Amino acid sequence: MNERPPIAVLGGGAYGTALGTMAASNGSSVVLYARDSTTVAAINNTHRNDAHLPNISLHPLLTASSNARTALTHGQYILCAVPAQALSTALNELKDHIPASTPLIICAKGIDRSTGLLMSQVTDQIFPGHPLGILSGPSFASDVAKGLPTAVTVASRNQALADSIAVALSGTTFRCYSTDDVTGVEIGGALKNVLAIAAGAAIGRGYGASAQAALVTRGFVELRRIGHALGARSETIMGLSGLGDLMLTCSTPQSRNYSYGLALGKGEDLTGRPLAEGVATASIAVELAARHDIDVPIISAVSKILAEDITVDEAMEALLSRPLKNED
């Protein structure tokens, strides 16, 4: 077996921890950076992170540190697993600790609410010309951490870098496909979160599986149109980071976005619920579509529901009363 490159992980949440233990199980020496001393101590002393991944044992080759320089200079690659809306702040705070030649692999899925930028564009502003990858696809953190079979896409504008990242991270249960279509991979990962809220709301409101399937299918058309307008390739949108991630996220309460929509449809109190990236992405996705003159009735309906401009019932009534048309 070839020697595995050392890996650094930025972010001590569920996904960062899952990717760290996955890479460690593949044979890489992994150091995870987390600001929370309790998380660091738990990973190092008990090989657990029960605050984010309860009842899952982590690989002993995964260690953690609250010293950013120690952690982030450890790896041949840095997996950046902070939430999308926190990415800009985190990278600005840590940019002096990230070596110029070490590829950053962004694992967040979303569109920056304040700027309308994709995660690669946010990173480019802070690290111009820095080697950059994007990791996305249907992958729940708990599945990855448990070593269950998972396949994702790794994208970079530099195909050779995408290939090298895929080789470095792939193992017996975690498989990476590579591409240079960064936009396609990112737009799929961002917009599927919004559609998962719609799918969850439909089930929560009691509309049934048929309505859920219709919303997901027609929502995918909206995702595809926006992707194409931004230059994404069809095969990427139809691949793991597009259709694949959409299928996973829209199908189970294990998805935070689906779960959020489910609670929304049931009329539950949403205060204090776990982060759902689709909530932040919905309004900026509507603006992005308008900029390219793209009709996105489902994404727009989700945005209006979240803003409390309309109810779930009013949104469904409006969608069903739209003019009839050919399917495209």
Phi, psi and omega per residue, in radians:
M1 nan 2.303 3.133
N2 -1.151 2.580 3.119
E3 -1.168 2.334 -3.105
R4 -1.498 2.479 3.126
P5 -1.246 2.594 3.045
P6 -1.172 2.575 -3.075
I7 -2.200 2.410 2.963
A8 -1.891 2.527 3.103
V9 -2.157 2.258 3.087
L10 -1.823 1.880 3.126
G11 2.173 2.121 -3.086
G12 -1.783 0.373 3.076
G13 -1.407 -2.896 -3.058
A14 -1.096 -0.835 -3.031
Y15 -1.282 -0.697 3.093
G16 -1.065 -0.768 3.118
T17 -1.121 -0.731 3.138
A18 -1.092 -0.790 3.124
L19 -1.140 -0.634 3.125
G20 -1.122 -0.807 -3.126
T21 -1.237 -0.545 3.055
M22 -1.100 -0.846 -3.133
A23 -1.113 -0.651 3.107
A24 -1.150 -0.682 3.135
S25 -1.173 -0.398 3.067
N26 -1.396 -0.166 3.107
G27 1.935 0.029 3.102
S28 -1.428 2.528 2.926
S29 -1.381 2.181 -3.003
V30 -2.211 2.277 3.008
V31 -2.086 2.190 -3.120
L32 -1.804 2.281 3.072
Y33 -1.663 2.191 3.036
A34 -2.449 2.454 3.129
R35 -1.333 -0.479 -3.062
D36 -1.360 2.021 -3.077
S37 -1.141 -0.523 3.121
T38 -1.154 -0.728 3.095
T39 -1.107 -0.787 3.132
V40 -1.039 -0.818 -3.120
A41 -1.124 -0.712 -3.129
A42 -1.117 -0.768 3.135
I43 -1.120 -0.759 -3.079
N44 -1.304 -0.624 -3.006
N45 -1.659 -0.565 -3.070
T46 -2.111 -0.071 -3.065
H47 0.951 0.764 3.102
R48 -2.441 2.756 2.949
N49 -2.432 1.169 -3.009
D50 -1.121 -0.361 3.100
A51 -1.130 -0.503 -3.084
H52 -2.103 -0.503 3.123
L53 -2.330 1.290 -3.058
P54 -1.094 2.485 3.027
N55 1.114 0.482 3.091
I56 -2.138 2.184 3.098
S57 -1.441 2.353 -3.105
L58 -1.706 2.715 -3.100
H59 -1.221 2.417 -3.105
P60 -1.132 -0.306 3.080
L61 -1.336 -0.161 3.049
L62 -1.531 2.093 3.038
T63 -2.114 2.897 -3.097
A64 -2.292 2.721 3.134
S65 -2.604 2.535 3.016
S66 -1.698 0.132 3.060
N67 -1.687 1.880 -3.035
A68 -1.067 -0.744 -3.106
R69 -1.120 -0.765 3.123
T70 -1.046 -0.809 -3.064
A71 -1.245 -0.841 -2.958
L72 -1.401 -0.260 3.034
T73 -1.611 0.008 -3.103
H74 -1.315 -0.609 -2.901
G75 -1.675 2.680 2.945
Q76 -1.351 -0.388 3.042
Y77 -2.379 2.627 3.056
I78 -2.040 2.059 3.049
L79 -1.547 2.029 -3.077
C80 -1.754 1.814 -3.014
A81 -2.074 0.903 3.023
V82 -1.761 2.709 -3.132
P83 -1.020 2.641 -3.059
A84 -0.973 -0.763 -3.073
Q85 -1.306 -0.163 3.103
A86 -1.844 -0.021 -3.025
L87 -1.085 -0.845 -3.094
S88 -1.032 -0.805 3.139
T89 -1.091 -0.794 -3.101
A90 -1.103 -0.791 -3.105
L91 -1.190 -0.651 3.097
N92 -1.132 -0.685 3.138
E93 -1.187 -0.548 -2.980
L94 -1.894 0.057 -2.991
K95 -1.072 -0.469 3.122
D96 -1.301 -0.204 -3.114
H97 -1.815 -0.021 -3.089
I98 -1.803 2.005 -3.110
P99 -1.052 2.467 -3.048
A100 -1.090 -0.482 -3.059
S101 -1.674 -0.066 -3.081
T102 -1.552 2.068 -3.126
P103 -1.058 2.346 3.016
L104 -1.635 2.243 3.112
I105 -1.975 1.862 -3.060
I106 -1.437 2.197 -3.079
C107 -1.937 0.047 3.118
A108 -1.438 2.576 3.139
K109 -2.099 2.038 3.123
G110 2.873 -3.132 3.058
I111 -2.132 2.284 -3.112
D112 -1.085 2.126 -3.030
R113 -1.131 -0.633 -3.033
S114 -1.390 -0.435 -3.065
T115 -2.080 -0.316 -3.056
G116 1.329 0.251 -3.094
L117 -1.617 2.556 2.969
L118 -1.241 2.877 -3.057
M119 -1.081 -0.630 3.102
S120 -1.138 -0.644 3.138
Q121 -1.238 -0.658 3.054
V122 -1.044 -0.793 -3.119
T123 -1.152 -0.701 3.135
D124 -1.055 -0.618 -3.141
Q125 -1.169 -0.576 -3.087
I126 -1.561 -0.612 -3.113
F127 -2.209 1.251 -3.123
P128 -1.016 2.247 3.078
G129 1.346 0.052 -3.111
H130 -1.245 2.453 3.065
P131 -1.071 2.247 -2.930
L132 -2.407 2.411 3.025
G133 -2.270 2.810 3.071
I134 -2.218 2.275 3.066
L135 -1.983 2.198 -3.101
S136 -2.696 2.851 3.126
G137 2.462 3.090 -3.069
P138 -1.290 1.734 -3.011
S139 -2.711 1.683 3.012
F140 -1.254 2.454 -3.096
A141 -1.001 -0.738 -3.100
S142 -1.136 -0.628 3.100
D143 -1.140 -0.786 3.137
V144 -1.087 -0.780 -3.106
A145 -1.139 -0.577 3.140
K146 -1.407 -0.118 -3.113
G147 1.357 0.445 3.084
L148 -1.379 2.628 -3.082
P149 -1.000 2.212 -3.078
T150 -2.515 2.455 3.068
A151 -2.251 2.365 -3.103
V152 -2.356 3.065 3.069
T153 -2.022 2.399 3.019
V154 -1.976 2.211 -3.113
A155 -2.088 2.524 2.967
S156 -2.677 2.597 3.053
R157 -1.123 -0.399 3.054
N158 -1.701 1.841 -3.065
Q159 -1.036 -0.643 3.141
A160 -1.103 -0.659 3.097
L161 -1.181 -0.742 3.092
A162 -1.014 -0.735 3.130
D163 -1.106 -0.740 -3.093
S164 -1.194 -0.646 3.089
I165 -1.143 -0.747 3.140
A166 -1.046 -0.734 3.115
V167 -1.153 -0.735 -3.094
A168 -1.129 -0.574 -3.040
L169 -1.743 -0.327 -3.089
S170 -1.290 2.487 3.113
G171 -2.567 -2.755 -3.049
T172 -1.222 -0.457 -3.122
T173 -2.141 -0.076 -3.103
F174 -2.195 1.977 -3.036
R175 -2.026 2.300 3.127
C176 -1.963 2.271 2.947
Y177 -1.755 2.582 -3.055
S178 -2.028 2.686 3.127
T179 -2.768 2.813 3.012
D180 -1.805 0.154 3.141
D181 -1.553 1.347 -3.101
V182 -1.101 -0.778 -3.107
T183 -1.074 -0.768 -3.139
G184 -1.062 -0.756 3.139
V185 -1.149 -0.736 -3.089
E186 -1.237 -0.732 -3.055
I187 -1.191 -0.622 3.073
G188 -1.108 -0.800 -3.129
G189 -1.129 -0.567 -3.116
A190 -1.368 -0.848 -2.992
L191 -1.362 -0.436 3.121
K192 -1.096 -0.476 3.122
N193 -1.127 -0.692 3.119
V194 -1.142 -0.747 -3.122
L195 -1.205 -0.519 3.085
A196 -1.149 -0.606 3.068
I197 -1.104 -0.731 3.105
A198 -1.083 -0.767 -3.126
A199 -1.110 -0.769 3.130
G200 -1.138 -0.701 -3.141
A201 -1.111 -0.655 3.129
A202 -1.102 -0.757 3.124
I203 -1.249 -0.727 3.130
G204 -1.072 -0.583 -3.130
R205 -1.444 -0.157 3.090
G206 1.544 0.379 -3.116
Y207 -1.350 -0.319 3.062
G208 1.689 2.948 -3.059
A209 -1.193 -0.521 3.134
S210 -1.140 -0.758 3.098
A211 -1.137 -0.699 3.110
Q212 -1.033 -0.829 -3.135
A213 -1.083 -0.696 3.136
A214 -1.127 -0.776 -3.135
L215 -1.106 -0.746 -3.126
V216 -1.162 -0.746 -3.106
T217 -1.162 -0.852 3.136
R218 -1.241 -0.529 3.050
G219 -1.138 -0.628 3.104
F220 -1.110 -0.565 3.065
V221 -1.080 -0.733 3.116
E222 -1.127 -0.759 3.079
L223 -1.006 -0.798 -3.112
R224 -1.100 -0.730 -3.126
R225 -1.119 -0.780 3.117
I226 -1.108 -0.760 3.123
G227 -1.013 -0.809 -3.140
H228 -1.114 -0.677 3.131
A229 -1.093 -0.531 -3.133
L230 -1.577 -0.020 3.090
G231 1.740 0.169 3.118
A232 -1.228 2.594 3.113
R233 -1.516 2.561 -3.099
S234 -1.028 -0.721 -3.093
E235 -1.143 -0.493 3.084
T236 -1.266 -0.775 3.131
I237 -1.090 -0.602 3.139
M238 -1.471 -0.026 -3.048
G239 -1.670 -2.809 -3.053
L240 -1.035 -0.748 -3.051
S241 -1.392 -0.151 3.104
G242 -1.945 -1.575 -3.116
L243 -1.051 -0.717 -3.111
G244 -1.065 -0.836 -3.141
D245 -1.182 -0.620 3.098
L246 -1.077 -0.791 -3.138
M247 -1.035 -0.765 -3.124
L248 -1.176 -0.861 -2.995
T249 -1.211 -0.474 -3.087
C250 -1.646 0.193 -2.964
S251 -2.073 -0.179 -2.998
T252 -2.655 2.531 3.064
P253 -1.114 -0.171 3.042
Q254 -1.102 -0.418 3.050
S255 -1.360 2.222 -3.141
R256 -1.080 -0.662 -3.108
N257 -1.238 -0.744 3.067
Y258 -1.091 -0.766 -3.134
S259 -1.085 -0.681 3.103
Y260 -1.103 -0.790 3.105
G261 -1.100 -0.667 3.119
L262 -1.043 -0.816 3.113
A263 -1.134 -0.665 3.117
L264 -1.078 -0.799 3.137
G265 -1.126 -0.563 3.136
K266 -1.427 -0.136 -3.123
G267 1.332 0.431 -3.121
E268 -1.372 2.796 3.054
D269 -1.208 2.166 -3.071
L270 -1.649 0.016 -3.119
T271 -1.098 2.260 3.054
G272 1.353 0.153 3.112
R273 -1.223 2.714 3.118
P274 -1.008 2.670 -3.128
L275 -0.916 2.259 3.029
A276 -2.154 1.895 -3.029
E277 -1.065 -0.486 -3.134
G278 -1.091 -0.443 3.121
V279 -1.128 -0.741 3.124
A280 -1.320 -0.504 -3.026
T281 -1.444 -0.489 -2.964
A282 -0.983 -0.898 -3.052
S283 -1.172 -0.679 -3.132
I284 -1.262 -0.478 3.062
A285 -1.171 -0.655 3.084
V286 -1.116 -0.749 3.110
E287 -1.101 -0.716 3.132
L288 -1.090 -0.758 3.120
A289 -1.114 -0.730 -3.139
A290 -1.104 -0.638 3.130
R291 -1.063 -0.515 -3.117
H292 -1.882 0.227 3.086
D293 0.987 0.830 -3.130
I294 -1.944 2.277 3.133
D295 -1.403 2.101 -3.109
V296 -2.308 1.250 -3.051
P297 -1.098 -0.600 -3.102
I298 -1.321 -0.817 3.091
I299 -1.065 -0.709 3.122
S300 -1.120 -0.694 3.130
A301 -1.107 -0.727 3.106
V302 -1.068 -0.773 3.134
S303 -1.048 -0.732 -3.130
K304 -1.213 -0.638 3.090
I305 -1.120 -0.783 -3.126
L306 -1.129 -0.569 3.100
A307 -1.427 -0.033 -3.125
E308 1.101 0.521 3.063
D309 -1.438 -0.522 3.094
I310 -2.458 2.843 3.080
T311 -1.600 2.954 3.075
V312 -1.067 -0.736 3.127
D313 -1.099 -0.746 3.122
E314 -1.128 -0.645 3.110
A315 -1.125 -0.782 -3.139
M316 -1.139 -0.719 3.106
E317 -1.056 -0.739 -3.136
A318 -1.143 -0.702 3.141
L319 -1.151 -0.691 -3.109
L320 -1.308 -0.343 -3.115
S321 -1.675 0.080 3.101
R322 -1.133 2.675 -3.138
P323 -1.006 2.485 3.103
L324 -1.204 2.594 -3.078
K325 -2.720 2.918 3.027
N326 -1.200 2.574 3.077
E327 -1.324 2.354 3.104
D328 -2.439 nan nan
